Amino acid sequence: MSVVDLEQKSPAVRGLAEPAGFDQGVLREKNLEFTSEYGGNGSGPSYQEISGAPVEHSSPLGYNVGWFTIIFLNIGQMIGTGVFSTPGTILTSLGSVGLSLLYWVIGLIIAGSALAVYLELASYFPNRSGAEVVYLEQAYPRPRYFFPTAFAVLSVLLSFSSSNAIVLAEYLFATNGHSPSPWELKGVAVASMTVITLLVIFNTRLSMWLSNAVGIVKLSTLVFITITGWVVLGGHTRVEDPHVNFRNSFAGTTRNGNGIANALVKINFAYAGYTNAFNVVNETKNPIPTLRKIAPISLLIVGVLYITCNIAYFAAVPKESIAKSNLTVASLFFTAVFGEGSGVKSLNILIAISAFGNIISVIIGSSRVIRECGRQGVLPYPRIWASTRPFGTPLAAYILKWGLTLLMILAPPAGDAFNFIVDLQSYPSALFYFAMTFGVFLIRHRRSRLHLPRPEFKAWTIAVLFYLAVSAFILVMPWYPPAGGADGGDVSFWYATYCVVGLGILLACAVYYVLWIYVLPRFGNYQIRQEVVPLPFGANTHRLVRVKNSEMATWDETHDAKGNLISEEVISHSDSPVISDLKL
């Protein structure tokens, strides 16, 4: 871990003055200590536990996120390739057109409940980017650094977008009618990921502009499919009977529990991305009022278009063709309405653009998540992760994302190995989502005991409980055997292997944590303390340091509870304790 000896601390760090917004007041609740921190984005204070990463009082990434960017950051991640292909697998799982359409409405309700959870959590910490990183850190501050360690390890190890890059490559080849070899496909996927990474590395404003521009194209594509569907339903196209799928629409509905559960997971995945803007909260001026108004709009726009696009698909294509075909449903739709040729080629171009924009939106959001993990001090070299030099962007996070994605594109062969590693991402993430949602109640309880003010947004408790139940369902569902039995998943071995391995990685994190925090310090006669390290352009980070037991008194005298170095003038002239209780 990123831990250094006290005697090796650089003179520059020793001589730094306390940062702007320095507050000696500490609120105590049992064994926890909380301080109030203000950012430069016009938000209220964060009352956060002191073990969390320090608030950046002026965002080193700038304040480039307005209402328009919030809409298209979310839309850009929500609309990938799923809406063009997922309807077929959902129909296969559920068996009927009526239930398939109903599931898209249910998915919108689930997403709305989750969005309320994120809005409340962001209201508690309105000057921290990174979303889940912050919310888990503050919901579970004890054992100290455990949740940051586990989440950081999983975020780093599984930080790749290989499947998105491969889909982009497939559709780029499809526009020319070429069937690529495996290495041709990988080569174009690598090139695509490299170009996208270079585009976002050099300028934050440019990356946001690209996200907005491609988002507009995606939105226009879904609007075009919707309008075309209305025309089909009006009987003005070559489709003979556009209403056939809607007669007795619930006929054939499945009773298979695994199919029903599978479809819910796929719907949930199709809507994923509506929280992307929460990754850039500290880059947003007046974030909570803005997110409260704009984030639901982006979700509602996509939800309505998802439902109307599915109606359009079912108006033009027989459900038997949708269920049996290996092609995307959108391809079948365009062929049924416009015929073979230019219509399908145009669709392939639009899907390729959609995949391109999805990667941009994902990489922008995940780079902030990785950077925030680094700022917690639990990753090696926290200065590198927190730094925004030389382009004012999270360079280290972008390079990590690019490198791991290339590794995942090139290393595992297609088939079992690739599918298993992609699946491996999902189960630990589901555990963290469940823990984060339950954490809402923990944070509410602590804030009540501390008599802290009401947040700018508070979710309905019923919405939080509903999303908690959905999260629990998604945790249980992967253990339920698929229709094909123990080997009936998307790999040739036991279907739930990825769940066991995911839990194993979390267990390994726990073992490592115990060794790092408890065992080694006991035998090494030192303790671990955190230190706030200021960096250029307003950036800062925690660094975890080893302090010998014989030097603990000196450390505690020269640092406040948050890890800020106290100036020599304060130490020599203050008659009051460095840390004092804040009277409410």
N, C-alpha and C positions, 0 to 999 in steps of 0.2 A: 504494500500500500504506500501511499504518498506520505511517508513519515520521515522526518529529519531530526537529528539530534539538536538539542538546544544550543550546545556550544558551537555548532556549525552554522547558526543563523547569520545571514549576511548583515553587515553594518547598515546597508540601505534600509532593510526592514526594521532594524532596531531604532533608527532615527526618525521614522515616519510620524507625522502628527496625526492626531485622531481625525477621522473623516467627517465630512459634512453630515449633519443629522445625528451626530453622536449623542446618545442618551444614556445617562448612568442609571436611570430608574429601572428596577427589575421587579416584575410581578411574580410572586411565588404561589404555586399550587401543588401541594405535596412535595414531590422531589423534582418538580419541573420549574423552570424559570423562563419568563416571557418578557420581551421588550417590545416597544412600539417603534416602528420604522416607517419612514416616509420615502417614497420614490419621487421621480421628477415627471411623472405622467399625469399629475393632477388628481390622483386618486387619494382616498383616505389612507390611514395608516394600516400596516399589517401588524397585528399582535402575534408575534411568532416565537416559538420556543427557541432558545438561544443556540441549540445544537444545529439548527438549520442554516443553510447557506445565507450569507449576508445580503441584504437588499442593496441593489445598485441605485444610488441616488440620482444618477443621470445615465440613461441607457446607452452603453457603448455601441449598440446596434442602431441607435437613432430612434426616431418616432415616425416611422413611415407607414404605419398601419392605421388607415382610416376606415370608415364604414364600408366603402366600396371594396377595399382589400379584404375586410373580414368576410364579406359575402362570398368572394371568389376564392379565398383560401379554403373555406369550408366546402363550397361547391366543387372546387378543383380536386379535393381529396375524395369527396363522396362519389362524384361521377368519374369512374375509371372505365373499365370494360365490363363490369358486372351487370349493368342494366341492359347490355346488348346480348349477354349470354346466360345470366342466372335464371331468367324466367323459365327456360327449358328444364333445368334441373329441379326447380321448385315445383313445376307442374308434374314432373316424374315422381317426386317425393309425395305429393299430396293427392294426385290422381284426378283432380277436377279443376275446371276453369274458375268456378265460383270461389272455392276456398283459396286458390292461388291469388286471386285479386284481393280477397279479404286479408290475406297475409301481408300484402303491401301496406294496407291501412294499419294493421297491427304493428308492423315494423315502424311506421311513422309515430305511433303512440309510444312505443318503447323508446325511440330516439328522443322524443319530446321529454319523457321522464328523465332520461340520462342527461339531457341538456340542462334541465333544471338543477340536477345534482352538481354539474360543473359550474353553473352560474353561482350557486351558493358558495361553493368552495373558492371560486375566484373572488367573491366578495370578501372573504376572510383575508385573502392574500393578493390584493389588487396590484401589487408592484413586483410580482415574481412571475417570470415566464417559466415554461416547462411543464405546466399542467400536472399530470400524475406525479412527477418527481416531487413537486412541492407539496401536493395534497397528502401523499403517503408519508413524507418526511414529517409533516406537522400533525397528522392524525396519530402517528405511532412514533413519538420521539424517544420512547424507551422500549426495548434496550437501545441505548444511544448508538446511532450510526448503523443499526442492523438493517432497517428497511432501505435506507439509502444504499447500503452495500449490495443487498440482494437485487434491488431494482437496477442499480448501475451495472452490475455484472450481466444481468439478462438483457439490458438495453444495448450494451456494447456487443456481447456475443451474438445477439440475434438482430443486429441492426443492418439489415440488407433488404434491397428491393429487387432481387433477382427475378422473381416471377413477373413483376411489372415490366422489367426491361426486356425479358424474353417475349412477352405478349406484344410489346411495341415492335420488336424485330419481326415477329411473325406477320403482323399486319403491314409492315413496310414491304416485306416480300410479296404479300398477297396483292398489293396494289399493282405489281408488275406481273402477276400470274405465275410467279416462280416458286417452285418447291425447293427450299434450301436444304443443304446437308446439315447435320448437327453442328459442325464447326462453322459453317457459314452463318447459321442462326446465332451461335454464341459470339461470333466476331461482330455482327451488327449490334447485338445487345450490349457488348462491351463499348463499342464506339458511341452508341446512343447515350449510355450512362456517363461516359466521359464528357461528351458535349454538354449534357445537362449540368453536370457538376461544375464545369468551367463557367457556364453562364451564371450560376448562382454564386460562385466564389468571389467574383470581382466586384460586385456591387449589390448591396441589400435592396436598394430602390429598384434596380433592374430586375432582380429576382421577383419582387412583388409585382412589378409591371408585367412580367411574363406570365405570372400566375393569373393576373386579371385578364390579360388578353386571351389566353387559351381557355380560361373559364367562360368567356363570352362565346367562343366557338362551340364549346361543349353544350352550353345552355341553348344556343341556337339550333344545334343538332336535335336535342330532345323536343324543342318546340316544333321543329319541322316534322318530326315523326308524329307528334300529337296532332298537328293540323292535317297531315296526310291521313291519319286514322279517322278523323272526322269526315274527311272526303270519302273514305272507303265506306264508312257507316251510312253515308248519304246515298250510296249506290252509284257513284259517279266514276268508278274505276273498273278495271277488268275482273275484279273479284266478283264471283257469281252470287254468293250468298254471305254477306258480311255479318249476318246475325246468327249463323248456325251454332257457333260456340257458346252463345249466350242463352240458348234455349235449354232448359233443364241443366243449368250450368253446374250444379253440384253433383251430377251423376258421376259415379266412379270414384267418389271421395274415399281415400284410404282409411283403414283403421289401424295401420301399422304405427306403433309408437315411435320407432326409430325414424321413419319417414317424416312424421310430423315434427319431431325434434330437429331433424336435419334441416328441414325447410326453414325453421325459425332461426337457426344459426346462420344459414345462407342469407336470409333477409336482414338479419342484424349486421352481417358483414357488408351487404350492399349499401346500407346507410352509413357505414363507418366513415368518419371524416367530418361530421358536423361539429366536432369539438376542436378542430385543427387551430382555430383562431385563439384558443386558450393557451396555446404554446407560445404566443407572442404578446401576452398581456402587458408586459413591461415596455413594449414598443408601441402601445396604444394610448393615446391621450384620452383621459376620462374613461377608462376601460369598462367599468361596470355598467354605467348608463348606456354606453354604446353597444356593448355586447348584449345587454338585456333587450334592446330594441332590434338589433340587426341579426344576431345569431339565429333566433327563431324564424326570421324571414327567410334566411338561406335554407334552413331545414324545410320550411313549408313549401318553398319554391320547388326544391328537389323532390319532396314527397309527392306533391301534386303531379309533377311531370313523370315520376316513376309510375304512378297509377294510370295516368292517361296513356303513356307509352305502352303499358301492358295491355290496356284496352285496344289500342291500335294493333298490336301484334295479333291478339286473338280475333280481331275483326278481319284480318287479311289472311291468316294462316290456319289451317285445320289443326286442332289440338293434337291429333295423332302425329302429324308431321313435326310439330314442335317437340313432342316427347321423344321421338325416335331419331331425329336428325343429329348429326355431330356438328353441324354448322351453328353459328350463332343465330339466335332468334331474329335479330335485326337483319341478317343476311337473307333469311327466309322471307321476311317482311318486304324488303326492297325487291327481291326477285318476284314475289307475288304481285306487287303493285306496278313495278316498272319493267319487269322482264329481265332476262340475262343481259350482262354487258355493263354499260357505263354506270347504271344505278348501283350495282354491287361494288364496282371499283370505287365509286365516290364514297360509299359507306366505309370501305376499308381505309380510305384516307382519313375520314372523320374519326374512326375508331383509333387509328394510329395517333392522330392529334390528341384525342382524349387520353390515351395511355401516356403520351408525352407530358401533358399537363398534369396528370395524376402524379407522376414521378416528381415533378417540380414542387407541387404542393406538399407531398409527403416529405421530401428532403428538406424543405424549409422548416416544417414543423419538427421533424425528428432531430434536426441539427440543434434546435433550442433545447430539446429534451436531453441530448447528450451533453451539451454545454453546461446545463444546470446540474447534471450528475457530477461533472468535473468540478464545478464550483462548490459542491458539498465537501470536497476534500477526500472522498473515499476512492478516487481513481488516482493512479500515479500521475505525477507532473500536473498538478492542478492549474499552475500558471498557464500552461500551454492550452488546456481546455478552455479556460476563461478568456484568454487573449482574443482580441478582435483585430490584431495586426496581421498583415499590413493594409487590408482592404476594407476594414470596418465590418467584417463578416466572421462567423464562427468557423474559421479555416480548418482547425483540427477536426471538428465534428464532420465537416463536409468530406475531408480526406478519409476519415474512418469509414464513413458511409459508402464512399466510392470504393475503397479497398475491399471491404467485406462483400459488397455486392459483386464485384469482379471475381472474388474468390468463389462465391456461391454459383456464379454463372459458369466458371471454367472447371472447377474441381469435381463436383459430384456428377456422375452420369445421369442421364434422363431416366426416369422410372422411380424405383423404390427409394433410392438414396435422396434424390431431389425432393420427392413428395414428403418424405419423413422429416427432412430438415425444415421445410416450409411449414408443415403441421406443428413442428416443435415450438414455433413462435406463439402458437395460439393458447396453449394451456396455461403456462405461467402468466400470460397477459390476462387471461380470464380470472385467475386467482387475485391478481393485483386490482382488477376492476371491482371485484367483490369486496376486497379489503378497503378500497378507496370509498366505496359507497357506504359501507358500514361506518367508516371513519367520520362521515357527516355527523352521526349521533355522538361520537366521542368528542368532536370539536365543539358541538353545541353544548354538551355537558360542561366542558372545561370553561368555556366562555361564560356560561351562566354562573358558575362558582366564582369566577373572577369579576363578575358584574361588568363585563365589557359591553359596549354599545351593540345594538342590533345591526346586522349586516345590511348592505344596500339591497340585497336580494336574499330572500329565504324561500326555499322550495316547500311546496306542500309535503307534509310528512307522508301522505298516501303515495305521492309520486316517488319519493325516496324508497319506500317499502316495496313498491311495485318493481322498480329497477333492481333492487336488492334481490327480489324473488327471481327475476329474469336472469340475473347474474348467477344465482345459485343453480338454476336450471341448466344454464350453459356449462357449469362446472360438472354437473352430474351426467348430462347427456352423453359425453364421449365414452363413458364406461358401458353404456347400453349397447348390446351386440347389434350389429347391422343385419340386414335381411340375409346376407350371404354367410352369416356365422362368424366365427373367430377370425377367419382370414378374408372377410368380405369387405374390408375397408379399401382405401386407395393405395395400400401397399400389400405385398404378398405375405407378410408375416402378421403377427397378432395386431389387431386394429387399434388397441389402446397403448401400444408401446410408447408413442410420443408423450402420452400423459405421464407414464411412469418415469421416463427420462427427464421430463420437465420438472417433476417433483424431486427427482434425484439431484438435478442441478441446484434447486433451492436448498435441499439438504446439505449439499456440498458448501453452499454459501454460508449456511449456519455453522458448520464445522469450522470453516475458515475464519468466520467472525469470532467464534469463541477463542480460537488460537491467537488471533491478532489482538483482540481487545483485552482478554483476561489472562491466558496462559503465558504468552511471551512477556508481557509486562511484569507479571509476578516473578518469573525467573530472572528477568533482566533488571530488576530493581528500578523500574521507571514507570511513569504514568503517561497516558496520551492526553494531550491538550490541543485545543483548536486555536488557530491564529488567523485573524483577518489580514489578508495581503492585498493592499491596493495596487492596481495596475493602471497603465495609461488609458486615456479616453473614458474615464469613469468606471471601468471594469474593476471588479474585486473578486476575491475567492477565499474560501477557507483552506488552510493548510494544516494538516494534523501532524503534530510534532511530538517527539519523545522527550520527556523532561525527567531527568534523574530525580529520584526521591529526595536526595540531598539538596536539590535546587528548587523544589516545589514552592517553598516560601518566597523565594525571589521571583519566581514566575507569577504567582498570585498577586504579588505586590505591584508588579509592573504591567499587568494586563487586566482589563475588565472582564465581566462575565461572558461577553460575546467573543472575546479574543482580540479586541483592539489593544494596541500598545498605548499605554497611558504616557503622556508627555512627562518629562522630568519635572517641569514646572508644577504640574498637578500633583505629582507624588510628593514633592518637597514642601508645598504650601497648603495642601488640603488637610484640614483637621478632622474631616468627616470620612467615614468608610468609603472605599471606592465603589462598592456595591451597596445600594440602599433600597429598602422596600418602598415601592410607590404606593402612597396612601390614596385610596379611592373614596 
